[in-house]
Amino acid sequence: MTLANLILWLALAINITLLIYVGLNKKQQQRVPLFVLIFLITLWEVIELTNVFWLRGTDHLLLGARFGLLPNLFLAPAFVWLVFSLFGLWKNLVAWKKNALFLPAIVAIPFLFTAYNVKSVTLTESGFVFEQGYLYWFFSIYFAALLIFALSFLLKNRRQANLVIKKQIDYIFFGTAITAILGLLFSVILPLINIKSLFYIGVDSSVFFTIVLVYALSHDRFLDLKLSFSKSAIDLLTLFIVLVIYYLIFWLLLNFIDLDFKNVLDQILFVLFIGLTSPWLYKFLFRLVNLLFFNPNQKIKQAELSIAEILRSTRDLNTLFSQLAKEISQVISYREIFVYLAKHNNHEVFHQVFPVGERLLNLNDSQLLQFLASQSKLIHQAELDYWQEDKYLAVALQKQQIDLALPIFYNQQLLGVLIIDHGQKLLSRQQLQFMENIQKYLDIAVGSLLLANK
């Protein structure tokens, strides 16, 4: 098996996994068009592998090569279907427009199996290449035109989209860019300068598109890539140093202690030594690397520890909320932050306690307070809008410039709410997890203080 075929097998395995995931994930957004899109790519890979392993060198290879272009013919209209579904517009399209989108691909099917599409095939070391006919270029223009239309439509409508969908569109462009760059480099540019041995990398690069696409459409909370990359870099650097240290120990034992590592007992002792010392060594080096290099993830952990200490030790509410707001600003660059607490003699009326103000919220009149009282969980306006849990509340929060609302509970009773205006920017998964962790401390601390003051 050649490297090209191995990569194709790997791409097929990844896409089959994604196909199963999308099929079984009932909460998957745009489930049907996404499934169809990945199915078409997977079908093309199955046909390619069939041609390479079973039809290569037979009289049926030319037919197989032509048949392999059939899934590709429907990829572009399937992508347009997905794009329209992303904005909820596909269901509103009249039937003839939907049919017109797929009609050129359907009409082109009989011509796929003629010499006007693929004239001949030539065997290579890892597979085969085919000579294109005149119609092949018309199919390519049709494919490119629909793809450009879909991407232009995404770009044009991105501004009006929900914050979550905006982030999904960014990921779609990112996945498309990676696939396009690799495809152009290995399948177009390098062959023009007579380097055809890497052609398969450009063809198989579609797997990056499917991975990014499934990730984007499967989430409403997205990782902060800067934090994720920094964490991975710190982990890899620490692991690399650990490996270097153990290699040096091995080299010293081999050259200066004259241990015979061909001896099974010496091998077992060395493995036991690594197993017993590596956890401690890794922890020590991890802390050392974090001291020497800036790690933004440590800032979040430090903010959590600081907040926990503030909530444990502070006995004054004004001081508590002031210090709390300062620590939250280390993780979330908010515009404004407010805290409302229920009056001790009337739990249906909430007054602004930080910063000190005269604004009041009434439980009976506030959609926000009613939702928090019933759900008892953090509200992220972008998620609320995306899942359409409460459309009226989502619109109201947007008008009031509320991006995040954190309920404060004690003994299953809503005691207050912390409100953040983040400037209509999407909060990352790490930031939301940070706020959810704070809620665990905040409920007990505020409840205990109010009880003590009462």
Secondary structure, 3 states (H helix, E strand, C coil): CCHHHHHHHHHHHHHHHHHHHHHHCCCCCCHHHHHHHHHHHHHHHHHHHHHHHHHCCCCCHHHHHHHCHHHHHHHHHHHHHHHHHHCCCHHHCCHHHHHHHHHHHHHHHHHHCCCCCEEEEEECCCCEEEEECHHHHHHHHHHHHHHHHHHHHHHHHCCCCCHHHHHHHHHHHHHHHHHHHHHHHHHHHHHHCCCCCCHHHHHHCHHHHHHHHHHHHCCCCCCCHHHHHHHHHHHHHHHHHHHHHHHHHHHHHHHCCCCCCCCHHHHHHHHHHHHHHHHHHHHHHHHHHHHHCCCHHHHHHHHHHHHHHHHHHCCCHHHHHHHHHHHHCCCCCCCEEEEEEEECCEEEEEEEEECCCCCEEECCCCHHHHHHHHHCCCEEHHHHHHHCCCHHHHHHHHHCCCCEEEEEEECCEEEEEEEEECCCCCCCHHHHHHHHHHHHHHHHHHHHHHHHHC
